[in-house]
């Protein structure tokens, strides 16, 4: 694709450089500051200079003719022009040089305008600097060599970035010319801001009527490929040959299948503020910004896994079922719960709900009561069944222990079709849930029902079947294909203090088990419970129900460090349990039976390994607590003896050692999890272990890798932040419970549960952190099967020859000017909000309405909000006067309100614009000249009561006015996109200080940029209205077409070259070349360079230690010579 | 945390309650205030227009002393100026030196003759700024032992704190004091007059204008259900607390206590009332309005 250009006639006919120096006046631009005749005189005396001339405008034809003639007539063979920046006219003078019959690169430019006359104060200084620069250029050009320009073919395809009106228009023109166009738009639809408008000024024609047909044209045009909901991530290459990487964001709805029927929207439970309606209306998590959107495909907003779900070790989709409950969809909510958890009634009661600990709502007031909602869902469902396995498998799995870990594992494996048999030594299923947790927290019938459902789907239960003497683990292994050990931790830890063996001292779990299995028994009146966990509180509250009258919990730290759930602590206190903090038992005292506990007082020291302050005894502070019974609930360990010694390894904490990722024990096919591995832990972690084991066992039985991709199992934290600003405080709805005085005498459940109405109300407190809650309602109703939650962002690489940037603007954030009250007073709106309001398809159906639904009687429009303002933006946004006039007209038309328009100057230059202003004046809109000082609700007289008062100086009357209105419209200015700086770097274009993309020349190259092949259209270049944007888009398209239709571009011949005799063969340069243009010739021991691949970046030139790599136009000799020249005059 | 502290004249006389509440409240947050030795008048608000050179010299001398204090400790120094007038005068002096080098030269020479620097590196801070930015509202909240119980407080910033130099808060709608009050358990009143003029010295010179201005503030605060006004400027506090409206309104209005925000800070920290200068208020906090609103009382 590289073809050598013809070399223009040689300039080296007769040896030795003869240089012509041409000094330009640039009118008075240069001559006003530089003494041009003196400079010419100086130049004429420089070595090799044959001719030195001056001219008023060197770039004009007569100026160029001076050069051409001198060359043609043989007076000179090299050229120096001292004038403006090479960016302006280097090309002009190179052409003149070529026209004179000399290679165009035997030319050098000295910039004495931007670098001298414009930036130097005094004439002598400017003149001297001009001389120095010319001296440098003369010495440099003497060393210039004739060079050839490379010609590179241009890729015929084009890229348009931004699907607003400018991008649409440019894309259509390019496509109509027969070129393939990629149109990339980051939002889910085309249309940009124009799609939000109702009418356009000054003709008041309907925006949608002129925009949507063009959008449809884009969709149906055979030459346009629309990449919506996509962003350009990377641009490589150069003019004519760009390689562009586009990230197609996952919509989670397949564009090829979605028919746009909208059934999904009706069932989606998540509602949020609509961006398209500027927050005045709402949309669903699955949405299409507006009905005429192109493409018509829906999009699901997903932020990620919500914090509640991430924190849950079995990843219950709490947001999902909470959202459904908020809508009263209890049956659907149950389906969501059962996806992850077969024991909803149990978990709704006794789970320690790490989900609520992570709940974002806590930042506002209190977390959502997720477990209570789950419990309600299970209760509402009544007699439901678990999903039955879809297939049967022949393998058998034995599960030892019918606690939560064992049951979960049995369920998960049964779902996959395995035959699962659960063995348990106890006469009841449920493990610690059945014998450790009292009935007033976990009613036995609820437990039986949940377990019963597992039996319904074929999980086999063998109770009263301990593993050990009669049935060994070895036997189980022989009879089954895999074994899961989940025997729990049921052996009481001992206090190790004197008197512990006295009658009347019980272990907490032993006590609870006895009550749970055999019923209440008497403990005497005074009971001391040692410990601070949930079990200790369970024991204390059970003791009350056994008839004790004075129950006291003794804990060595303080309330803040108690591991028990604070709600349970609260409930226990309400029932009359007393708490004794900072006390540790020293000895149990008594004569044949317990009579007192000797304790020592503690103080809190520095944190221990658990991060909690370590309690330290206070010497000499011993005291006695008289009692009839002591219940020690200080933890449990598993009973591992019966399992036998073969292969199973124990840790030093008397638990089973397993691989934490897979739960494998040392014995093949034997897995272990739950409390017997972790020590006493909460139910949800046991469930998590059960599931983990099931995954491992399934993979083990299928011969798959056990370790692959399991990092996200178990609890983790999510990273994203939710904006809770402005969420009204609404505290958690407390669950009704039995009165404390009744509770003490009954084992009936303490908390009686939410009513459906309460559950729905509580569920509505959810802040929808993940946005889409993955309830799958949309997938259920989508007949086309277009919903795809597994969709991932995709990257595409495009090859294009030219790029049109049409990335548009963003509206000024009116919150930045607090004195105008946006975000403080509800009746202060931005102009874009009012555009939506007056739009027939907008949130109010085209009516001008206040938030309370009433019609405003007076409306104030404030111009120049974020424009012409020292504190925000100094520029005029150009469109606001006109759109304010339009809105004034529409507001009057729709509501009949008096409209007060506060302006600094009316700016109405444009065809038909001034006439429109005249029309508004005649319509009776009140125009007040003066910048508004503030908007407030401070009423000074009765007429202002309940109104917003606009205070402004009326500069025509010379008075300060207070104008009471019902509604304020802020005519917000236009600003560069928030990410304009990133985008401009990506496309290598420059920005002005306001962030607008910089055109190549403000007058003569308004749509090109300093990067060849990248063009600008629309408001990304600066504020402009629709007609200007469209005109500019047309111009950008035409310039892009001129480039791609020519078919080739000439590249600057600035490639590197190797001076072989200097090359030492060190190869430093080879790996550095980003374009792989360098190689090594092993025979010669030298590097070589492929000129066709070299892009002239200069990396190798800088890196070469021996100066063997040089770059055309920038050889060391040329640069040094230029420096010498400048310095010789300095 | 340690800061250099510039009291200015008000905090030593008419605004003594400000100092009396500031020091123990900051101490409760482990913030030590070291009074700038040998400080003098800040130059005051109006003097700059009367004798620019003299006013500038006064302000700069304080800054230069602070700078020297910092150099002794070899670190840039933060100087806390609680009085909004001093705060502005000191800031203004620094701006003036930076922007009008020539006009400031005589004053700087005068300081140089006394062996003093320019004070340019000193950071002039307001206690509100320090509480919100350095201490952090989370730490303030954690220190609260007597939450203000939803007391309705109108936070009144006055003009000089955020204008013309909006160093730490929005010049149109400052919110640091409101956020501080919320952290103390109070319920700040939403009102637009946070920075409106209190009457300034017009209360003394043209009372019919000055008194009227502060009366408007009190009237609006009351209308919006405030049980107290919190201020951060001795002159604002004086003008509002002394407004004849309190005395004149026999019926209709309850007199509205006007406190320094530091006094409410101290109350929320459980510092005894007698250590917070509350007895100096003309309208006592014990007033019916504050008590009825659930505010703190003896």
Interface residues (C-beta under 8 A of the other chain):
Chain A: X817 X818 X819 X821 X824 X934 X936 X937 X938
Chain B: X170 X172 X173 X190 X191 X192 X193 X220
